[in-house]
Amino acid sequence: MERILAELLEAARRAGVAVREVSLAGPELQARSGLCRLRGALTLFLDPGAPADERLRLLLEALRGLDLDDLYLSPAARSMLEGKGN
């Protein structure tokens, strides 16, 4: 799972998404992981403390809305992105 997660994170970056892995837990912080537009640029916030399966789910959700046809992805990653492997 970690290999697929790393591959999809790299694919997001190659697709022009700024990926920020920051802790989103704290007494005064009420934020969630996810894709947003920040100063006009697509930005994906991921909490590195979240379980790997949750990070993968959020990453797949964000990537499914992007055109990744021109990017190489391993068959396993492509299958997960197409909803066949999760």
HELIX and SHEET records of a PDB file:
HELIX    1   1 GLU A    2  ARG A   14  1                                  13    
HELIX    2   2 ALA A   52  LEU A   63  1                                  12    
HELIX    3   3 PRO A   75  LEU A   81  1                                   7    
SHEET    1   A 3 ALA A  18  GLU A  21  0                                        
SHEET    2   A 3 ALA A  41  LEU A  46  1                                        
SHEET    3   A 3 GLY A  34  LEU A  38 -1                                        
END                                                                             
